[in-house]
Amino acid sequence: MLNALVAFLVFVWIARQLPEREYANYVAAFALLEVGLVLSSFGMEWVTSIFVPQVRLKATGAALNRFVWQCAAFQVCALFVGACVLFLLASRLTATLGLEGANGAFRVYALVMLVEGGGRVFRDQLLSCLLLQGAAQISQMVRNVAMLCFSFWAFQHEHWRTAEGLAFAELAASTGSLLLAVVLLYRYLRIGRTDPAADSDWQVPRWGALLRAGRNAWLSNIANLTWSGQMVILLATHLIGAEATAQLGFARNLAEQVRKYIPMEFLLGIVRTLLIARFAADGDRQKLGLRAGLMYKANLLFLLPLVVLAIVRGGEICGLLSSGRYQTAHWLLVGWLSVLVVWAHHRLTDLLAHAVGRSGLTSKASILLMVTPLVLFAVAQLQDWVLLFLVLIVAEATYSGMVVSWLNARTVVYKPDWAGLAKFGISGGIASGALAGSGLGGGAAFLVLATGLAFVVVWAAVLLLQAWSRQEATLLPEKMRRWAMLWTRT
């Protein structure tokens, strides 16, 4: 929660202080950074998430040490190559996107890509896969606090209120976070390097098999990237101009603050590790699917009230956070949050496919959807934002539908609880009506009250409408189970 608060303060401070033109440069530069991270990952985030827990549970401490540092070295080398490419292409990308004065920012963000990418490898992959969530959060907190301090200091000076100045702040903050994450990981691995193997017959998979699994994830990530938020931002910058990009980028950045802290993303390291460890222990695909479906509903409990709040009072939210600059981004925010609802299910289907060893389904589905960027290009030229978000939602829903149907072709792994999900939708409608008719005034205090009201009404409606199945309720912890079973539909 503290990390989320500091990250949110950084977002608000940047939106209020950077001039609109520089904010557009910043949004485009950060989108390029994220694209570079995906292209340089080679799908290794799924390799570590699937195999690091297995090595930790079954192999010796020495084997775990060797495997973890090999994974880290491979990814840092790939990031170095990607950062060099971005640095060399900075001038050409600036001209292509039509962003004046962004060349310096793009080059500094190439360095940020290397350092921040390395930080994410250690924080979000290795520490999280070893269930060292506390260490990962400490490292993230160092980055967020340093970013807040550096950006606050830099923006006191007019010549630093640029995308390039912000890039230097990002570089300093990411460096501190990376160094701390490396130290914390080293300390943990050093303590357990003499641990014996729990299963003497088990062998660490060869790198050929690991890279094949990573290749499928990488191909899927590249295909998904063509209709991702990053590509929408870059496409809008190229076709429409910086002014439109600033509004669109602000709305997406605000939605990104939400995405980072929904359970499906914020707790992914823990949830993914535990789901895979339990599945490795019992081999029960049906329970794996039930646990994953329950996780998606936990996301909706967090995400749906925010969508309701954005629909009813999104203009006020955007205006308040940006000091009036981006108040017209109301429906852009609603669009990005709506895409996020479907994207969370996309994330879930990826997890299921990789867990059961069928990662090839993700690349197959992504490649079949490669027509999506052509549709986005046509829609972006029309500047029809409603249609653009509709295309994104349909693409994400189609992806999930294909992967789930192929997963269930041999043995049923996961079936969406359509009745329960429909009741979540009804709960959102009830909350929208309650919030619209509440008569709450304007200002920050009333926005806080409106947020609380949206959460209370959605959660109460979900409880009363019994929006989970009996099978899902049996998987809850004991104290929660007793309460849920009183309200579970038969």
C-alpha positions as CSV (number, residue, x, y, z in Angstrom):
1,M,0.0,0.0,0.0
2,L,2.8,2.4,0.8
3,N,4.5,1.6,-2.5
4,A,1.3,2.2,-4.3
5,L,0.9,5.6,-2.5
6,V,4.4,6.8,-3.3
7,A,4.1,5.6,-7.0
8,F,0.8,7.5,-7.2
9,L,2.3,10.7,-5.9
10,V,5.1,10.4,-8.5
11,F,2.5,10.1,-11.2
12,V,0.5,13.1,-10.0
13,W,3.6,15.2,-9.6
14,I,4.9,14.5,-13.1
15,A,1.5,15.1,-14.7
16,R,1.2,18.5,-12.9
17,Q,4.8,19.7,-13.4
18,L,5.9,18.7,-16.9
19,P,4.8,21.0,-19.7
20,E,2.4,19.3,-22.1
21,R,4.9,19.0,-24.9
22,E,7.5,17.5,-22.6
23,Y,4.9,15.2,-21.1
24,A,4.2,13.8,-24.6
25,N,7.9,13.3,-25.1
26,Y,8.1,11.5,-21.7
27,V,5.1,9.3,-22.6
28,A,6.6,8.3,-26.0
29,A,10.0,7.6,-24.5
30,F,8.6,5.4,-21.7
31,A,6.5,3.5,-24.3
32,L,9.7,2.8,-26.3
33,L,11.4,1.6,-23.1
34,E,8.6,-0.8,-22.4
35,V,8.6,-2.0,-26.0
36,G,12.4,-2.5,-25.7
37,L,11.9,-4.5,-22.5
38,V,9.5,-6.9,-24.2
39,L,11.7,-7.4,-27.2
40,S,14.8,-8.0,-25.0
41,S,13.1,-10.4,-22.6
42,F,13.1,-13.6,-24.8
43,G,10.2,-14.8,-22.7
44,M,12.5,-15.4,-19.7
45,E,10.0,-14.0,-17.2
46,W,7.9,-17.2,-17.8
47,V,11.0,-19.4,-17.7
48,T,11.9,-18.1,-14.2
49,S,8.3,-18.2,-13.0
50,I,7.9,-21.9,-14.0
51,F,11.3,-23.3,-13.2
52,V,12.8,-21.3,-10.3
53,P,10.1,-22.6,-7.8
54,Q,10.8,-26.2,-9.0
55,V,14.5,-25.8,-8.6
56,R,14.1,-24.3,-5.2
57,L,11.8,-27.1,-4.0
58,K,13.7,-30.1,-5.5
59,A,17.4,-29.3,-6.3
60,T,20.4,-28.5,-4.1
61,G,21.2,-25.0,-2.9
62,A,24.2,-24.9,-5.2
63,A,22.1,-25.8,-8.2
64,L,19.6,-23.1,-7.2
65,N,22.4,-20.5,-7.0
66,R,23.8,-21.5,-10.3
67,F,20.4,-21.5,-12.1
68,V,19.3,-18.1,-10.7
69,W,22.5,-16.3,-11.6
70,Q,22.5,-17.9,-15.1
71,C,19.0,-16.6,-15.6
72,A,20.0,-13.1,-14.4
73,A,23.1,-13.0,-16.6
74,F,21.3,-14.1,-19.7
75,Q,18.7,-11.4,-19.3
76,V,21.1,-8.6,-18.4
77,C,23.1,-9.3,-21.6
78,A,20.0,-9.2,-23.7
79,L,19.0,-5.9,-22.1
80,F,22.4,-4.5,-22.8
81,V,22.0,-5.3,-26.5
82,G,18.5,-3.8,-26.6
83,A,19.6,-0.7,-24.8
84,C,22.4,-0.1,-27.3
85,V,20.0,-0.5,-30.2
86,L,17.6,2.0,-28.7
87,F,20.4,4.5,-28.1
88,L,21.6,4.2,-31.7
89,L,18.1,4.6,-33.1
90,A,17.1,7.5,-30.9
91,S,17.5,10.2,-33.6
92,R,15.6,8.2,-36.2
93,L,12.8,7.4,-33.8
94,T,12.5,11.1,-32.8
95,A,12.1,12.1,-36.5
96,T,9.6,9.2,-37.2
97,L,7.4,10.1,-34.3
98,G,7.6,13.9,-35.0
99,L,8.8,14.8,-31.5
100,E,11.0,17.9,-31.4
101,G,13.7,17.9,-28.8
102,A,13.1,14.3,-27.6
103,N,16.4,12.9,-28.9
104,G,18.2,13.4,-25.6
105,A,15.4,11.9,-23.6
106,F,15.3,8.9,-25.8
107,R,19.0,8.3,-25.4
108,V,18.9,8.6,-21.6
109,Y,15.9,6.3,-21.5
110,A,18.0,3.7,-23.4
111,L,20.2,3.7,-20.3
112,V,17.1,3.5,-18.1
113,M,16.0,0.5,-20.1
114,L,19.1,-1.4,-19.1
115,V,19.1,-0.4,-15.4
116,E,15.3,-0.6,-14.9
117,G,15.1,-3.8,-16.9
118,G,17.7,-5.3,-14.7
119,G,15.9,-4.1,-11.6
120,R,12.7,-5.8,-12.8
121,V,14.6,-9.1,-13.4
122,F,15.8,-9.2,-9.9
123,R,12.7,-7.6,-8.2
124,D,9.7,-8.9,-10.2
125,Q,11.1,-12.2,-11.3
126,L,13.9,-13.7,-9.1
127,L,13.0,-12.3,-5.7
128,S,9.3,-12.8,-6.2
129,C,9.7,-16.4,-7.6
130,L,11.7,-17.2,-4.4
131,L,8.8,-15.8,-2.3
132,L,11.0,-12.9,-1.1
133,Q,8.2,-10.5,-1.6
134,G,9.3,-8.3,1.3
135,A,12.8,-7.9,-0.3
136,A,11.2,-7.1,-3.7
137,Q,8.9,-4.4,-2.1
138,I,11.8,-2.8,-0.2
139,S,13.8,-2.6,-3.5
140,Q,10.7,-1.1,-5.2
141,M,10.2,1.4,-2.4
142,V,13.8,2.6,-2.8
143,R,13.0,3.3,-6.4
144,N,9.7,5.0,-5.8
145,V,11.0,7.2,-3.0
146,A,14.2,8.1,-4.9
147,M,12.1,8.9,-7.9
148,L,9.8,11.2,-5.9
149,C,12.8,13.0,-4.3
150,F,14.7,13.4,-7.5
151,S,11.8,14.6,-9.6
152,F,10.7,17.0,-6.8
153,W,14.2,18.5,-6.7
154,A,14.6,18.6,-10.5
155,F,11.3,20.3,-11.2
156,Q,12.3,23.2,-8.9
157,H,14.6,24.3,-11.7
158,E,13.0,25.4,-15.0
159,H,15.7,23.9,-17.2
160,W,15.2,20.4,-15.6
161,R,11.4,20.4,-16.2
162,T,11.9,18.3,-19.3
163,A,11.5,14.7,-20.3
164,E,15.3,14.4,-20.4
165,G,15.6,15.7,-16.8
166,L,12.9,13.2,-15.7
167,A,14.9,10.5,-17.5
168,F,18.0,11.2,-15.4
169,A,15.8,11.0,-12.2
170,E,14.5,7.6,-13.5
171,L,18.1,6.4,-14.1
172,A,19.3,7.4,-10.6
173,A,16.2,5.8,-8.9
174,S,16.4,2.6,-10.9
175,T,20.2,2.2,-10.2
176,G,19.6,2.4,-6.4
177,S,16.8,-0.1,-6.6
178,L,18.8,-2.5,-8.8
179,L,21.8,-2.5,-6.5
180,L,19.7,-3.2,-3.4
181,A,17.8,-6.0,-5.2
182,V,21.1,-7.7,-6.2
183,V,22.5,-7.5,-2.6
184,L,19.3,-8.9,-1.1
185,L,19.2,-11.8,-3.6
186,Y,22.9,-12.6,-3.0
187,R,22.4,-12.7,0.8
188,Y,19.5,-15.1,0.4
189,L,21.2,-17.5,-2.0
190,R,24.5,-17.5,0.0
191,I,22.7,-18.7,3.1
192,G,21.1,-21.7,1.4
193,R,23.9,-22.7,-1.1
194,T,24.8,-25.9,1.0
195,D,21.2,-27.1,1.3
196,P,20.7,-30.7,0.1
197,A,18.4,-31.8,-2.6
198,A,14.8,-32.7,-1.6
199,D,14.6,-35.0,-4.7
200,S,17.9,-36.5,-5.6
201,D,16.5,-38.0,-8.9
202,W,15.3,-34.6,-10.2
203,Q,17.5,-32.7,-12.6
204,V,17.4,-29.1,-13.6
205,P,16.1,-28.9,-17.2
206,R,18.6,-28.3,-19.9
207,W,18.8,-24.8,-21.3
208,G,17.6,-26.0,-24.7
209,A,14.2,-26.9,-23.2
210,L,14.1,-23.7,-21.1
211,L,14.7,-21.5,-24.2
212,R,12.0,-23.4,-26.2
213,A,9.5,-22.5,-23.4
214,G,10.8,-19.0,-23.4
215,R,10.6,-18.7,-27.2
216,N,6.8,-19.4,-27.1
217,A,6.3,-16.7,-24.5
218,W,8.5,-14.3,-26.4
219,L,6.7,-14.8,-29.7
220,S,3.4,-14.3,-27.8
221,N,4.7,-11.1,-26.1
222,I,5.9,-9.7,-29.4
223,A,2.5,-10.4,-31.1
224,N,0.6,-8.9,-28.1
225,L,2.9,-5.9,-28.2
226,T,1.5,-4.9,-31.6
227,W,-1.9,-4.1,-30.1
228,S,-0.6,-3.1,-26.6
229,G,-1.1,0.3,-24.9
230,Q,2.5,1.2,-25.7
231,M,1.9,0.8,-29.5
232,V,-1.3,2.7,-29.3
233,I,0.6,5.6,-27.7
234,L,3.4,5.5,-30.4
235,L,0.8,5.2,-33.2
236,A,-1.1,8.2,-31.9
237,T,2.1,10.2,-31.6
238,H,3.0,9.5,-35.2
239,L,-0.5,10.0,-36.7
240,I,-2.1,12.6,-34.5
241,G,0.6,14.6,-32.8
242,A,1.9,15.3,-29.3
243,E,-1.1,17.2,-28.0
244,A,-3.4,14.3,-28.5
245,T,-0.8,11.9,-27.2
246,A,-0.5,13.9,-23.9
247,Q,-4.2,13.3,-23.2
248,L,-4.1,9.7,-24.2
249,G,-0.9,9.1,-22.4
250,F,-2.1,10.7,-19.2
251,A,-5.2,8.4,-19.1
252,R,-3.1,5.4,-19.8
253,N,-0.5,6.3,-17.1
254,L,-3.3,6.6,-14.6
255,A,-4.7,3.2,-15.7
256,E,-1.2,1.8,-15.3
257,Q,-1.2,2.9,-11.7
258,V,-4.2,0.8,-11.2
259,R,-2.8,-2.1,-13.2
260,K,0.4,-2.4,-11.2
261,Y,-1.6,-2.9,-8.0
262,I,-4.5,-5.1,-9.0
263,P,-4.0,-8.6,-7.4
264,M,-3.4,-10.2,-10.7
265,E,-0.3,-8.1,-11.2
266,F,0.9,-6.9,-7.8
267,L,0.6,-10.4,-6.3
268,L,1.6,-12.2,-9.5
269,G,4.9,-13.4,-8.1
270,I,3.3,-15.0,-5.1
271,V,0.2,-16.2,-6.8
272,R,2.0,-17.7,-9.8
273,T,4.6,-19.3,-7.6
274,L,2.1,-20.9,-5.3
275,L,-0.2,-22.0,-8.1
276,I,2.6,-23.7,-9.9
277,A,4.0,-25.3,-6.7
278,R,0.6,-26.7,-5.8
279,F,0.0,-28.0,-9.3
280,A,3.4,-29.6,-9.3
281,A,2.5,-31.3,-6.1
282,D,-1.0,-32.6,-6.8
283,G,-1.2,-32.4,-10.6
284,D,-4.9,-31.5,-10.4
285,R,-5.7,-29.4,-13.4
286,Q,-9.3,-28.8,-12.3
287,K,-8.2,-27.2,-9.0
288,L,-5.6,-25.2,-10.9
289,G,-8.4,-23.7,-13.0
290,L,-10.6,-23.1,-10.0
291,R,-7.9,-21.3,-8.2
292,A,-7.1,-19.2,-11.3
293,G,-10.8,-18.3,-11.7
294,L,-11.0,-17.3,-8.1
295,M,-8.0,-15.0,-8.6
296,Y,-9.7,-13.3,-11.5
297,K,-12.7,-12.6,-9.4
298,A,-10.4,-11.1,-6.7
299,N,-9.2,-8.7,-9.4
300,L,-12.7,-7.7,-10.2
301,L,-13.4,-6.9,-6.6
302,F,-10.6,-4.3,-6.8
303,L,-11.0,-3.2,-10.4
304,L,-14.8,-2.9,-10.9
305,P,-15.4,-0.2,-8.3
306,L,-12.7,1.9,-10.0
307,V,-14.3,1.5,-13.4
308,V,-17.6,2.6,-11.8
309,L,-15.9,5.6,-10.3
310,A,-14.3,6.5,-13.6
311,I,-17.6,6.3,-15.5
312,V,-19.5,8.5,-13.1
313,R,-16.7,11.0,-12.0
314,G,-13.8,10.4,-14.4
315,G,-13.6,14.0,-15.6
316,E,-13.3,15.3,-12.1
317,I,-10.6,12.7,-11.3
318,C,-8.5,13.6,-14.3
319,G,-8.9,17.4,-13.7
320,L,-8.0,17.1,-10.0
321,L,-4.9,14.9,-10.5
322,S,-3.6,17.0,-13.5
323,S,-4.4,20.4,-12.0
324,G,-7.0,20.9,-14.8
325,R,-4.7,20.0,-17.7
326,Y,-6.2,16.7,-18.8
327,Q,-9.8,17.0,-17.6
328,T,-11.1,16.0,-21.0
329,A,-9.3,12.6,-20.7
330,H,-12.4,11.3,-18.8
331,W,-13.6,8.7,-21.4
332,L,-10.1,7.8,-22.4
333,L,-9.6,6.7,-18.8
334,V,-12.8,4.7,-18.9
335,G,-11.5,3.0,-22.1
336,W,-8.1,2.1,-20.7
337,L,-9.7,0.6,-17.5
338,S,-12.2,-1.4,-19.5
339,V,-9.4,-2.8,-21.5
340,L,-7.7,-3.7,-18.2
341,V,-10.7,-5.8,-17.1
342,V,-10.2,-8.1,-20.1
343,W,-6.4,-7.9,-20.0
344,A,-6.4,-9.4,-16.5
345,H,-8.2,-12.5,-17.9
346,H,-5.6,-12.6,-20.7
347,R,-2.9,-12.7,-18.0
348,L,-4.8,-15.5,-16.3
349,T,-5.0,-17.7,-19.5
350,D,-1.2,-17.2,-20.0
351,L,-0.6,-18.5,-16.5
352,L,-2.7,-21.6,-17.1
353,A,-1.1,-22.4,-20.5
354,H,2.5,-22.1,-19.1
355,A,1.6,-24.0,-15.9
356,V,0.4,-27.1,-17.8
357,G,3.3,-27.0,-20.3
358,R,1.3,-25.8,-23.3
359,S,3.0,-22.4,-23.8
360,G,2.8,-22.8,-27.5
361,L,-0.9,-22.0,-27.4
362,T,-0.2,-18.4,-26.4
363,S,2.1,-17.8,-29.4
364,K,-0.4,-19.5,-31.7
365,A,-3.3,-17.3,-30.5
366,S,-1.2,-14.2,-30.7
367,I,0.0,-14.8,-34.2
368,L,-3.6,-15.4,-35.4
369,L,-4.5,-12.0,-34.0
370,M,-1.8,-10.2,-35.9
371,V,-4.5,-8.5,-38.0
372,T,-5.3,-6.4,-34.9
373,P,-2.5,-3.7,-35.5
374,L,-3.8,-3.1,-39.0
375,V,-7.3,-2.4,-37.7
376,L,-5.8,-0.2,-35.0
377,F,-4.0,1.8,-37.6
378,A,-7.1,2.4,-39.6
379,V,-9.1,3.4,-36.4
380,A,-6.3,5.7,-35.2
381,Q,-6.5,7.6,-38.5
382,L,-10.2,8.2,-37.9
383,Q,-9.4,9.3,-34.3
384,D,-12.4,7.4,-33.1
385,W,-11.3,6.5,-29.6
386,V,-14.5,4.5,-28.7
387,L,-13.9,2.2,-31.7
388,L,-10.2,2.0,-30.8
389,F,-10.9,0.7,-27.3
390,L,-13.5,-1.6,-28.6
391,V,-10.9,-3.2,-31.0
392,L,-8.5,-3.6,-28.0
393,I,-11.3,-5.3,-25.9
394,V,-12.3,-7.6,-28.7
395,A,-8.7,-8.6,-29.3
396,E,-8.0,-9.4,-25.7
397,A,-11.3,-11.3,-25.3
398,T,-10.6,-13.3,-28.5
399,Y,-7.1,-14.2,-27.3
400,S,-8.4,-15.5,-24.0
401,G,-11.2,-17.4,-25.7
402,M,-8.9,-19.2,-28.1
403,V,-6.3,-20.2,-25.4
404,V,-9.0,-21.5,-23.0
405,S,-10.8,-23.5,-25.7
406,W,-7.5,-25.1,-26.8
407,L,-6.5,-25.8,-23.2
408,N,-9.8,-27.6,-22.7
409,A,-9.6,-29.6,-25.9
410,R,-7.9,-32.6,-24.2
411,T,-8.8,-32.2,-20.6
412,V,-10.9,-29.5,-19.0
413,V,-8.6,-27.1,-17.2
414,Y,-10.6,-24.0,-16.8
415,K,-14.2,-23.0,-17.5
416,P,-15.2,-19.3,-16.8
417,D,-18.0,-19.0,-14.3
418,W,-20.3,-17.0,-16.5
419,A,-23.1,-16.8,-14.0
420,G,-20.8,-15.4,-11.4
421,L,-19.1,-13.0,-13.8
422,A,-22.6,-11.7,-14.9
423,K,-23.4,-11.0,-11.3
424,F,-20.2,-8.9,-11.1
425,G,-21.5,-6.9,-14.0
426,I,-24.9,-6.4,-12.4
427,S,-23.1,-5.3,-9.2
428,G,-21.2,-2.7,-11.2
429,G,-24.4,-1.4,-12.7
430,I,-26.0,-1.1,-9.3
431,A,-22.9,0.8,-8.0
432,S,-23.0,3.2,-11.0
433,G,-26.6,4.0,-10.3
434,A,-26.0,4.5,-6.5
435,L,-23.0,6.7,-7.2
436,A,-24.7,8.8,-9.8
437,G,-27.7,9.4,-7.5
438,S,-25.7,9.9,-4.3
439,G,-25.6,13.7,-4.8
440,L,-22.0,13.9,-3.5
441,G,-20.4,17.3,-4.2
442,G,-17.0,18.1,-5.9
443,G,-13.5,18.3,-4.4
444,A,-11.0,15.8,-3.1
445,A,-12.9,14.9,0.1
446,F,-16.1,14.0,-1.8
447,L,-14.1,12.0,-4.3
448,V,-12.7,9.9,-1.5
449,L,-16.2,9.4,-0.2
450,A,-17.4,8.5,-3.7
451,T,-14.6,5.9,-4.0
452,G,-15.6,4.4,-0.7
453,L,-19.2,4.2,-1.7
454,A,-18.3,2.5,-5.0
455,F,-16.4,-0.2,-3.2
456,V,-19.0,-0.7,-0.5
457,V,-21.9,-1.0,-3.0
458,V,-20.0,-3.4,-5.4
459,W,-18.8,-5.6,-2.6
460,A,-22.2,-5.7,-0.9
461,A,-23.9,-6.5,-4.2
462,V,-21.4,-9.3,-5.0
463,L,-22.1,-10.8,-1.6
464,L,-25.8,-10.6,-1.9
465,L,-25.9,-11.9,-5.4
466,Q,-23.6,-14.9,-4.5
467,A,-21.1,-14.2,-7.3
468,W,-18.9,-17.3,-6.7
469,S,-19.5,-21.0,-7.1
470,R,-19.5,-23.6,-4.3
471,Q,-16.4,-25.2,-5.7
472,E,-14.6,-21.8,-5.6
473,A,-15.7,-21.2,-2.0
474,T,-14.2,-24.5,-0.8
475,L,-10.7,-23.2,-1.9
476,L,-10.9,-20.2,0.4
477,P,-9.1,-20.0,3.7
478,E,-11.1,-21.5,6.6
479,K,-12.3,-18.2,8.1
480,M,-13.4,-16.8,4.8
481,R,-14.9,-20.1,3.7
482,R,-17.4,-20.3,6.6
483,W,-18.7,-16.8,5.7
484,A,-18.8,-17.5,2.0
485,M,-20.6,-20.8,2.2
486,L,-23.5,-19.1,3.9
487,W,-24.0,-17.1,0.7
488,T,-23.0,-19.5,-2.0
489,R,-25.4,-20.5,-4.6
490,T,-26.2,-24.2,-4.9
